[in-house]
Amino acid sequence: MKKLGIYILLSLGVILASSFILQENNDTKNQKKAPVVMAYYVPEKDYQPEKLPLHQLTHIIYSFTNVIDGEMKFRDAENGEKLKSLVAQRKNHPGLKVMIACGGWGADGFSDMAHTAENRKKFVQSVLDFNAEYQLDGLDIDWEYPGIPAANTGARPEDKQNFTLLMKELREGLNTLEREQTLTFASAGWKRYYDHVEINEVMKHVDYMNVMTYDQIGATSPYTGHHTALGLIELEDIKDTPAAVFIESRREEMKKRGYTYEPRSVERIVEFCIDNGVSPQQIVIGAAFYGRAWKGVPPDNNGLYQANGGSYIGWSAYHQIRREFESNGNYKRYWDPIAEAPYLYSATDSVFISYDDTVSVRLKTNYAIKKKLGGIMFWELGNDTKDEDSLLKSIYDASHKE
């Protein structure tokens, strides 16, 4: 009887322990995964990496290297020492991933590099040597854009397949390095880009797709609008405006070029990507730490969707917007509830400014969490204010709320 009692007690102990482990595993599975917060970063003139708010980031992406003679290199050798100084900050922020970006707007060489197996092998080896030398945690490919000769960069139809091969071979190569590597690429926030990439094949080899949901309207646009909207804007929402009149006048020309106009936004491109098979957990949306401004804008609709007299400022960093415009009594802040985006307008100066502020970046972060996306990234950290209530602080607080 004594042995039987001991056996029963031992059995109950095993059952209780198993239940505890099962419950612990279920709790772990049910825990919400915090979204990644990725900062692209161009070293500032007063470069002090030890003063950067790195504790508010999961990843920082040093920008940029380029494709030079078929290899990934810095154009300016002094960037190497700056990158080493940034990597050294991991000792104070052990959870931080320090990555390198290759490319950027107007950066050429990608199409030729990716065109042959021999060229890709040479490039991949240069990446492995580079990342091993600087002890980096990953790579972001910023090819703007496969198959599209933007900013007079080289492009060919075969870029579509070659981009897939490049990302596959980069993944295989990076997996051989001692440090675990995150592989990402910067994708466009508009649909035509995805006609030129095999998106579902590419996503098999990368961790995240960083969707550039900014510059959704350019400095040369003949009408004003949101350059980094979150909410879904329909053509119906801009009817009876000069923007609508202009778009209608270009409809036939756009049709000949194979596309139709849609107002761009985070919601539109995210839904498009998910509908086309991209896993939400691999999508990272973009916030803009800079604004775009137009001059000669009439006061109708507080300047929104109106004709303009050209670019007032090609772009301006958020710290400049806060210092020179948000605090200027001539400029009034407006909120577009459809676009879920702010803008500034001065009837005195006839200037319209589209930008992200602390409210809109918080909403973008909340959207990423609600849609179970990978997270949020932004261009770029050096444009943020040094004030305590910065754009990054707003993102960080939203990403860590209960």
C-alpha positions as CSV (number, residue, x, y, z in Angstrom):
1,M,0.0,0.0,0.0
2,K,2.9,2.4,0.8
3,K,4.4,1.7,-2.6
4,L,1.0,2.3,-4.3
5,G,0.7,5.7,-2.4
6,I,4.1,6.8,-3.5
7,Y,3.3,5.8,-7.1
8,I,0.1,7.8,-7.1
9,L,1.9,10.9,-5.6
10,L,4.6,10.6,-8.3
11,S,2.0,10.3,-11.0
12,L,0.1,13.3,-9.8
13,G,3.4,15.2,-9.7
14,V,4.1,14.3,-13.3
15,I,0.6,15.4,-14.4
16,L,0.9,18.7,-12.5
17,A,4.3,19.4,-14.0
18,S,3.2,18.5,-17.5
19,S,0.2,20.8,-17.0
20,F,2.4,23.6,-15.9
21,I,4.8,23.2,-18.8
22,L,1.8,23.0,-21.3
23,Q,0.3,26.2,-19.8
24,E,3.7,27.9,-19.9
25,N,4.1,27.0,-23.6
26,N,0.6,28.2,-24.4
27,D,1.3,31.5,-22.5
28,T,4.5,31.9,-24.6
29,K,2.6,31.3,-27.8
30,N,-0.1,33.7,-26.8
31,Q,2.3,36.5,-25.9
32,K,2.2,39.4,-28.3
33,K,5.4,39.8,-30.3
34,A,6.6,43.4,-30.1
35,P,6.9,44.9,-33.6
36,V,10.4,45.7,-34.9
37,V,11.4,49.3,-35.0
38,M,14.0,49.9,-37.7
39,A,15.8,53.2,-38.3
40,Y,17.7,54.0,-41.4
41,Y,20.5,56.2,-40.4
42,V,22.8,58.6,-42.3
43,P,25.6,59.9,-40.0
44,E,25.0,63.4,-39.0
45,K,27.6,66.2,-39.2
46,D,28.0,66.1,-35.5
47,Y,28.3,62.3,-35.4
48,Q,28.0,61.0,-31.8
49,P,26.6,57.4,-31.9
50,E,26.8,57.1,-28.2
51,K,24.1,59.8,-27.9
52,L,21.6,58.1,-30.3
53,P,18.4,56.8,-28.8
54,L,19.4,53.2,-29.6
55,H,17.4,51.8,-26.7
56,Q,14.2,52.7,-28.6
57,L,15.2,50.6,-31.6
58,T,15.4,46.9,-32.5
59,H,17.5,47.6,-35.7
60,I,19.5,50.4,-37.1
61,I,20.5,50.4,-40.8
62,Y,23.6,52.4,-41.6
63,S,23.1,54.0,-45.0
64,F,24.6,53.6,-47.6
65,T,27.1,51.4,-49.3
66,N,27.0,51.1,-53.1
67,V,27.6,48.6,-55.9
68,I,31.0,49.6,-57.0
69,D,32.9,47.5,-59.6
70,G,30.4,44.7,-58.8
71,E,31.1,44.7,-55.1
72,M,29.5,46.3,-52.0
73,K,31.7,49.1,-50.9
74,F,31.6,52.5,-49.2
75,R,32.2,55.5,-51.6
76,D,33.8,57.4,-48.7
77,A,36.4,55.5,-46.7
78,E,35.7,57.4,-43.5
79,N,32.3,55.7,-43.3
80,G,34.1,52.6,-42.2
81,E,35.3,54.1,-38.9
82,K,31.9,55.6,-38.3
83,L,30.3,52.3,-38.8
84,K,32.7,50.7,-36.3
85,S,31.8,53.3,-33.8
86,L,28.1,52.5,-34.2
87,V,28.7,48.7,-33.9
88,A,30.6,49.4,-30.7
89,Q,27.4,50.7,-29.1
90,R,26.0,47.2,-29.0
91,K,27.9,46.7,-25.8
92,N,25.4,49.1,-24.2
93,H,22.5,47.8,-26.2
94,P,22.9,44.0,-26.6
95,G,19.5,43.6,-28.2
96,L,20.2,46.0,-31.0
97,K,20.8,44.7,-34.5
98,V,23.2,46.9,-36.6
99,M,22.7,46.4,-40.3
100,I,24.1,47.9,-43.5
101,A,22.0,49.3,-46.4
102,C,23.3,49.0,-50.0
103,G,21.9,51.3,-52.7
104,G,19.4,54.1,-52.3
105,W,17.7,56.5,-54.7
106,G,19.7,57.0,-57.8
107,A,22.2,54.2,-56.9
108,D,23.2,52.3,-60.0
109,G,25.0,49.0,-60.7
110,F,22.4,46.6,-59.4
111,S,21.1,45.4,-62.8
112,D,24.6,44.7,-64.2
113,M,25.6,43.0,-60.9
114,A,22.6,40.7,-60.7
115,H,22.6,39.9,-64.4
116,T,24.9,36.8,-64.3
117,A,25.7,34.1,-61.8
118,E,29.4,35.1,-61.9
119,N,28.6,38.7,-61.1
120,R,26.2,37.8,-58.3
121,K,28.8,35.4,-56.7
122,K,31.3,38.3,-56.7
123,F,28.9,40.7,-55.0
124,V,27.7,38.1,-52.4
125,Q,31.3,37.4,-51.4
126,S,31.9,41.1,-51.0
127,V,28.9,41.3,-48.7
128,L,30.1,38.4,-46.6
129,D,33.6,39.9,-46.3
130,F,32.1,43.3,-45.4
131,N,29.6,42.0,-42.8
132,A,32.2,39.7,-41.2
133,E,34.8,42.6,-41.1
134,Y,32.4,45.0,-39.3
135,Q,30.6,42.2,-37.3
136,L,27.2,43.3,-38.6
137,D,23.8,41.8,-38.0
138,G,22.4,42.0,-41.4
139,L,21.9,43.6,-44.8
140,D,19.2,45.7,-46.5
141,I,19.1,45.8,-50.3
142,D,17.8,49.1,-51.5
143,W,17.5,48.6,-55.3
144,E,15.4,51.3,-56.7
145,Y,14.1,49.6,-58.7
146,P,14.3,46.2,-60.5
147,G,13.1,46.5,-64.0
148,I,12.3,50.2,-63.7
149,P,15.0,52.7,-64.8
150,A,14.3,55.3,-62.0
151,A,16.7,58.2,-61.8
152,N,18.4,57.0,-65.0
153,T,19.6,53.8,-63.3
154,G,20.2,50.8,-65.5
155,A,17.3,48.3,-65.8
156,R,16.4,45.3,-67.9
157,P,13.4,43.0,-68.0
158,E,15.5,40.1,-66.6
159,D,15.9,42.1,-63.4
160,K,12.6,40.4,-62.2
161,Q,14.2,37.0,-62.1
162,N,17.7,38.1,-61.3
163,F,16.4,40.0,-58.2
164,T,15.0,36.7,-56.8
165,L,18.3,34.9,-57.5
166,L,20.3,37.7,-55.9
167,M,18.2,37.5,-52.7
168,K,18.4,33.7,-52.6
169,E,22.1,33.7,-53.0
170,L,22.6,36.4,-50.4
171,R,20.5,34.4,-47.9
172,E,22.5,31.3,-48.5
173,G,25.7,33.2,-48.1
174,L,24.7,35.2,-45.0
175,N,23.6,31.9,-43.4
176,T,27.3,30.8,-43.4
177,L,28.4,33.8,-41.2
178,E,29.0,33.3,-37.5
179,R,26.6,36.1,-36.5
180,E,22.9,35.6,-37.2
181,Q,22.0,37.8,-40.2
182,T,18.7,39.7,-40.9
183,L,18.1,40.1,-44.6
184,T,15.7,42.8,-45.8
185,F,15.0,44.9,-48.9
186,A,13.3,48.2,-49.5
187,S,10.2,47.9,-51.7
188,A,8.1,50.6,-53.2
189,G,4.8,51.8,-51.8
190,W,3.0,51.6,-55.2
191,K,1.6,48.7,-57.1
192,R,3.6,48.9,-60.4
193,Y,6.8,48.0,-58.6
194,Y,5.4,44.5,-57.9
195,D,4.9,43.8,-61.6
196,H,8.7,43.7,-61.8
197,V,9.5,41.4,-58.8
198,E,8.6,37.8,-58.1
199,I,7.4,38.9,-54.7
200,N,6.4,35.5,-53.3
201,E,9.7,33.9,-54.4
202,V,11.7,36.8,-52.9
203,M,9.9,36.6,-49.6
204,K,11.1,33.0,-49.2
205,H,14.6,34.2,-48.7
206,V,14.2,37.4,-46.6
207,D,13.1,38.3,-43.1
208,Y,11.3,41.6,-43.9
209,M,10.2,43.8,-46.8
210,N,10.6,47.4,-45.8
211,V,7.8,49.2,-47.7
212,M,8.7,52.8,-48.5
213,T,5.3,54.3,-47.7
214,Y,6.6,57.8,-48.2
215,D,7.3,60.0,-51.3
216,Q,3.8,58.9,-52.3
217,I,3.6,62.3,-54.0
218,G,6.7,64.0,-55.3
219,A,8.1,67.5,-55.1
220,T,7.3,68.0,-58.8
221,S,3.6,67.1,-58.5
222,P,1.4,69.8,-60.0
223,Y,-1.0,69.5,-57.1
224,T,-0.6,69.1,-53.3
225,G,-1.3,65.9,-51.4
226,H,-0.1,63.5,-48.7
227,H,3.3,62.1,-49.2
228,T,3.1,59.6,-46.4
229,A,-0.6,58.8,-45.7
230,L,-1.8,55.9,-43.6
231,G,-5.5,55.7,-44.4
232,L,-7.1,54.4,-47.5
233,I,-7.9,57.4,-49.8
234,E,-10.3,56.8,-52.7
235,L,-10.7,58.9,-55.8
236,E,-14.2,59.8,-54.5
237,D,-12.4,61.5,-51.5
238,I,-10.6,64.0,-53.8
239,K,-13.4,64.7,-56.3
240,D,-14.1,68.3,-57.2
241,T,-10.5,69.4,-56.5
242,P,-7.8,70.5,-58.9
243,A,-6.0,67.2,-58.2
244,A,-9.0,65.3,-59.5
245,V,-9.2,67.5,-62.6
246,F,-5.5,66.9,-63.3
247,I,-5.8,63.2,-62.8
248,E,-8.8,63.0,-65.1
249,S,-6.9,64.9,-67.8
250,R,-4.1,62.3,-67.7
251,R,-6.3,59.2,-67.6
252,E,-5.9,58.3,-71.2
253,E,-2.1,58.8,-71.2
254,M,-1.8,56.7,-68.1
255,K,-3.9,54.0,-69.6
256,K,-1.5,53.9,-72.6
257,R,1.4,53.4,-70.2
258,G,-0.4,50.5,-68.6
259,Y,-1.6,51.8,-65.3
260,T,-4.4,53.8,-63.6
261,Y,-4.0,56.3,-60.9
262,E,-4.9,55.5,-57.3
263,P,-4.1,57.7,-54.3
264,R,-1.3,55.9,-52.4
265,S,-1.2,55.1,-48.7
266,V,0.0,52.5,-46.2
267,E,-3.3,50.7,-46.1
268,R,-3.6,50.4,-49.9
269,I,-0.2,48.9,-50.4
270,V,-0.4,46.6,-47.4
271,E,-3.7,45.2,-48.4
272,F,-2.4,44.7,-51.9
273,C,0.7,42.8,-50.7
274,I,-1.3,40.6,-48.3
275,D,-3.8,39.9,-51.0
276,N,-0.9,38.8,-53.2
277,G,0.4,36.3,-50.7
278,V,2.9,38.2,-48.6
279,S,2.8,37.2,-45.0
280,P,1.9,40.2,-42.8
281,Q,4.7,39.3,-40.3
282,Q,7.2,40.0,-43.1
283,I,5.8,43.5,-43.9
284,V,7.4,46.5,-42.3
285,I,5.7,49.8,-43.1
286,G,7.5,53.2,-43.4
287,A,7.2,56.5,-41.7
288,A,8.8,59.7,-42.9
289,F,11.0,61.8,-40.6
290,Y,10.9,64.5,-43.2
291,G,8.3,66.5,-45.1
292,R,7.6,67.9,-48.6
293,A,6.4,71.4,-49.3
294,W,4.8,73.3,-52.2
295,K,4.5,77.1,-52.7
296,G,1.9,79.2,-54.5
297,V,-1.0,77.1,-53.0
298,P,-4.4,78.7,-52.8
299,P,-6.4,78.5,-49.5
300,D,-9.3,76.3,-50.9
301,N,-9.6,73.2,-48.7
302,N,-6.8,74.6,-46.6
303,G,-4.4,73.9,-49.4
304,L,-5.1,70.2,-49.7
305,Y,-5.3,68.7,-53.3
306,Q,-4.8,72.2,-54.8
307,A,-2.6,73.4,-57.7
308,N,0.8,74.7,-56.7
309,G,3.6,76.9,-58.0
310,G,6.3,74.3,-57.6
311,S,8.4,72.9,-54.8
312,Y,8.9,75.2,-51.8
313,I,11.4,72.9,-50.2
314,G,12.5,69.7,-51.9
315,W,12.3,68.1,-48.5
316,S,12.9,69.2,-44.9
317,A,13.9,67.2,-41.8
318,Y,11.3,66.9,-39.1
319,H,13.4,68.9,-36.7
320,Q,13.3,71.8,-39.1
321,I,9.6,71.5,-39.6
322,R,9.1,71.5,-35.8
323,R,11.5,74.5,-35.3
324,E,10.5,76.6,-38.3
325,F,6.9,75.8,-39.2
326,E,5.0,74.0,-36.4
327,S,6.0,76.9,-34.1
328,N,5.3,79.6,-36.7
329,G,1.9,81.3,-36.1
330,N,1.4,81.7,-39.9
331,Y,1.2,78.0,-40.2
332,K,-1.8,76.0,-39.0
333,R,-1.8,72.3,-38.5
334,Y,-4.7,70.4,-40.1
335,W,-5.7,66.7,-39.7
336,D,-7.1,64.6,-42.6
337,P,-9.2,61.9,-41.0
338,I,-9.4,59.9,-44.2
339,A,-5.6,59.9,-44.9
340,E,-5.0,59.8,-41.1
341,A,-2.2,62.3,-41.7
342,P,-1.4,65.9,-40.7
343,Y,-0.4,68.8,-42.9
344,L,0.5,72.4,-42.4
345,Y,-0.8,75.3,-44.4
346,S,0.0,79.0,-44.4
347,A,-2.5,81.3,-46.1
348,T,0.0,84.1,-45.6
349,D,2.9,82.4,-47.3
350,S,0.6,80.1,-49.6
351,V,2.8,77.1,-48.5
352,F,1.5,73.6,-48.0
353,I,3.6,71.0,-46.1
354,S,2.9,67.2,-46.0
355,Y,4.7,65.3,-43.2
356,D,4.5,62.8,-40.4
357,D,4.2,64.0,-36.8
358,T,4.0,62.3,-33.4
359,V,0.3,61.6,-33.8
360,S,0.6,60.0,-37.3
361,V,3.6,57.8,-36.5
362,R,1.8,56.5,-33.4
363,L,-1.2,55.6,-35.5
364,K,1.1,53.9,-38.0
365,T,2.6,51.8,-35.2
366,N,-0.8,51.0,-33.9
367,Y,-1.8,49.9,-37.4
368,A,1.2,47.6,-37.7
369,I,0.3,46.0,-34.3
370,K,-3.4,45.6,-35.2
371,K,-2.6,44.1,-38.6
372,K,0.1,41.8,-37.0
373,L,2.7,43.2,-39.4
374,G,6.4,42.8,-38.8
375,G,6.7,46.4,-37.6
376,I,7.6,49.9,-38.6
377,M,10.7,51.6,-40.1
378,F,11.6,55.1,-41.0
379,W,13.8,57.3,-43.1
380,E,15.8,58.6,-41.3
381,L,16.9,58.9,-37.7
382,G,19.1,62.0,-38.1
383,N,16.0,64.0,-39.3
384,D,14.3,63.5,-35.9
385,T,14.1,66.2,-33.3
386,K,16.4,65.9,-30.3
387,D,13.5,67.0,-28.0
388,E,12.2,64.4,-25.6
389,D,8.9,64.2,-27.4
390,S,10.4,63.0,-30.7
391,L,8.9,61.0,-33.5
392,L,10.9,57.9,-32.4
393,K,9.7,58.2,-28.8
394,S,6.1,58.2,-30.1
395,I,6.8,55.0,-32.1
396,Y,8.6,53.4,-29.2
397,D,5.8,54.2,-26.7
398,A,3.2,52.8,-29.1
399,S,5.1,49.7,-29.7
400,H,5.5,48.9,-26.0
401,K,2.1,49.7,-24.8
402,E,0.2,46.9,-23.0
